[in-house]
Amino acid sequence: MSLSIFDRLDDAVAAARSLLLPFDSGRWLRLTVLALLVGGGSSVGGGASATAGNVPGYTNVPGQLPDVDVLVLVAAVVGILLLIGLVVGYLACCFEFALVDGLATREVAIRANVRRYAGQAARLFGFRLVLFVLAAATVLLPVAAMFDFSLDVRPGAVTVLGVLGIVATLLVVAIVAGTVHTLTTMFVVPTMYATDRGVLACWRHLWSDLTDHPFETVGFVLLATFLSGAALAMVGTVAGIVGLVVVVPVAIVSIAALGLLGPLGLVVVVPVVLLGLLSLAVVSAALRVPVVVGMRYYALLVLSDLAGVDLLEATREATNIAAPR
């Protein structure tokens, strides 16, 4: 029997083409903004360490804590990074619902949908945050246990079996957390959009349908991961080539500013570098738009077959894609 996950690939391409073509600059711009964040969780990791060699005025006296000002600075930087990560993560959840609404209605709007689905986005953000914390704790606990829950690296603390155990734990956590994240993004979010339920309620709603079709569920996750990875690799190659066009002038301007103005050149360098990074992000997101739209349509088509959650009535009116099976 032909699996729906393969049958729906052509329909996904047709649906994406019907939304993206003919080219509409406004629609592409809004989809580019959404593509900046959707498709995955956002996390910000950062840290700083202080040693006698890199902190001015700090003497390496055993048992002495770093200067209070240094601790405050490090805490402030880490706090700002965490706050930015939380804001970006929540905004990504808002964009998830805005994207689903755009694919379902074929009218892509950002501000209105961010306000409309703020509550649902908060639930999704909470779920993603808990999933990340659980995954991180599961990986870090064996590492902490290897060192007897201390920061001292003692001879013999690192063993071959211990390292293999950590690697195995990391692989298992990556597979489980990645699968849960993928199914939540691709299937649960559209169900939340359609039913106005929470994350866990939609997981319970979908669970029987997914377990009744284990081969198609697992096959979808594997195929979607492979196709997304292959497509994004090609996008990354093109973005890298385009990036050279941006990096070279940014580097020239930065070097010239620092050479002519010294430390004051940072006033020029920082905005130029930030503008270059923003340009690269926008170009990369624009290139990702067909991939994001195609994969999300693919997920909506498979979801309609497996669970009967159909959001593509407007798309069927504009294309010849098949009805849910």
JODAVEN-V533061 format. One record per backbone hydrogen bond with DSSP energy under -0.5 kcal/mol. NH is the residue of the N-H (numbers start at 1). CO is the residue of the C=O. E is the energy in kcal/mol with one decimal. If there is no record, write none. Layout:
<<NH CO E> <NH CO E>>
This chain:
<<6 3 -1.1> <7 3 -1.9> <8 4 -2.2> <9 6 -1.2> <11 7 -0.6> <12 8 -2.3> <13 9 -2.0> <14 10 -2.3> <15 11 -2.6> <16 12 -2.5> <17 13 -2.5> <18 14 -2.1> <19 15 -1.3> <20 16 -2.4> <21 17 -2.3> <28 24 -2.7> <29 25 -2.4> <30 26 -2.1> <31 27 -2.5> <32 28 -2.3> <33 29 -2.0> <34 30 -2.1> <35 31 -2.6> <36 32 -0.8> <36 33 -0.8> <37 34 -1.4> <38 34 -2.3> <40 37 -0.5> <45 43 -0.5> <54 51 -1.1> <55 51 -1.2> <56 54 -0.6> <58 55 -1.7> <59 57 -0.6> <61 59 -2.1> <62 60 -0.5> <64 61 -2.5> <70 67 -0.6> <71 67 -1.9> <72 68 -2.6> <73 69 -2.3> <74 70 -2.8> <75 71 -2.7> <76 72 -2.4> <77 73 -2.5> <78 74 -2.7> <79 75 -2.6> <80 76 -2.5> <81 77 -2.5> <82 78 -2.5> <83 79 -2.5> <84 80 -2.6> <85 81 -2.5> <86 82 -2.5> <87 83 -2.4> <88 84 -2.8> <89 85 -2.5> <90 86 -2.4> <91 87 -2.6> <92 88 -2.4> <93 89 -1.5> <94 90 -2.0> <95 91 -2.3> <96 92 -1.5> <97 93 -1.3> <98 94 -1.9> <99 95 -2.5> <100 96 -2.1> <101 97 -2.4> <102 98 -2.0> <103 99 -2.5> <104 100 -2.4> <105 101 -2.9> <106 102 -1.9> <109 107 -0.6> <114 110 -2.6> <115 111 -1.9> <116 112 -2.3> <117 113 -2.5> <118 115 -1.1> <121 117 -2.6> <122 118 -1.8> <123 119 -1.7> <124 120 -2.3> <125 121 -2.7> <126 122 -2.4> <127 123 -2.1> <128 124 -2.6> <129 125 -2.5> <130 126 -2.3> <131 127 -2.5> <132 128 -2.4> <133 129 -2.5> <134 130 -2.7> <135 131 -2.3> <136 132 -2.8> <137 133 -2.7> <138 134 -2.2> <139 135 -1.5> <140 136 -2.7> <141 137 -2.3> <142 138 -0.6> <143 139 -0.9> <144 140 -2.8> <145 141 -2.6> <146 142 -1.8> <147 143 -1.1> <148 145 -1.7> <149 144 -3.8> <150 147 -1.1> <154 152 -1.0> <157 154 -2.3> <159 157 -0.7> <163 159 -2.5> <164 160 -2.6> <165 161 -2.4> <166 162 -2.1> <167 163 -2.6> <168 164 -2.7> <169 165 -2.4> <170 166 -2.6> <171 167 -2.3> <172 168 -2.4> <173 169 -2.7> <174 170 -2.4> <175 171 -2.4> <176 172 -2.8> <177 173 -3.0> <178 174 -2.0> <179 175 -2.2> <180 176 -2.5> <181 177 -2.6> <182 178 -2.5> <183 179 -2.6> <184 180 -2.3> <185 181 -2.5> <186 182 -3.0> <187 183 -2.3> <188 183 -1.9> <189 184 -2.4> <191 187 -1.5> <192 188 -2.8> <193 189 -2.5> <194 190 -2.2> <195 191 -2.5> <196 192 -2.3> <202 198 -2.0> <203 199 -2.3> <204 200 -2.5> <205 201 -2.0> <206 202 -2.2> <207 203 -1.9> <208 204 -0.7> <210 206 -2.6> <211 207 -2.7> <212 208 -1.7> <213 209 -0.7> <213 210 -0.6> <214 211 -0.7> <217 213 -2.4> <218 214 -2.8> <219 215 -2.5> <220 216 -2.4> <221 217 -2.0> <222 218 -2.5> <223 219 -3.0> <224 220 -3.2> <225 221 -2.1> <226 222 -2.4> <227 223 -3.0> <228 224 -2.5> <229 225 -2.4> <230 226 -2.7> <231 227 -2.6> <232 228 -2.9> <233 229 -1.8> <234 230 -1.7> <235 231 -2.3> <236 232 -2.8> <237 233 -1.9> <238 234 -2.1> <239 235 -3.0> <240 236 -2.3> <241 237 -1.8> <242 238 -2.5> <243 239 -2.6> <244 240 -1.3> <245 241 -0.8> <245 242 -0.8> <246 242 -1.0> <247 243 -3.5> <248 244 -2.0> <249 245 -0.7> <250 246 -1.7> <251 247 -2.9> <252 248 -2.4> <253 249 -2.7> <254 250 -2.4> <255 251 -2.7> <256 252 -2.4> <257 253 -2.5> <258 254 -2.4> <259 255 -2.4> <260 256 -2.3> <261 257 -2.6> <262 258 -1.6> <264 261 -1.2> <265 262 -2.1> <266 263 -1.8> <267 264 -1.7> <268 265 -1.2> <269 265 -2.8> <270 266 -2.4> <272 268 -1.8> <273 269 -3.0> <274 270 -2.6> <275 271 -2.5> <276 272 -2.3> <277 273 -2.7> <278 274 -2.5> <279 275 -2.3> <280 276 -2.3> <281 277 -2.3> <282 278 -2.4> <283 279 -2.6> <284 280 -2.6> <285 281 -2.4> <286 282 -2.6> <287 283 -2.1> <288 284 -1.4> <289 285 -0.9> <289 286 -0.6> <292 288 -2.9> <293 289 -2.8> <294 290 -2.4> <295 291 -2.6> <296 292 -2.3> <297 293 -2.4> <298 294 -2.1> <299 295 -2.3> <300 296 -2.3> <301 297 -2.3> <302 298 -2.3> <303 299 -2.8> <304 300 -2.0> <305 301 -1.4> <306 302 -2.6> <307 303 -2.8> <308 303 -0.7> <308 304 -0.7> <309 303 -0.9> <310 308 -1.1> <311 309 -0.6> <316 312 -2.3> <317 313 -1.5> <318 314 -0.9> <319 315 -1.1>>
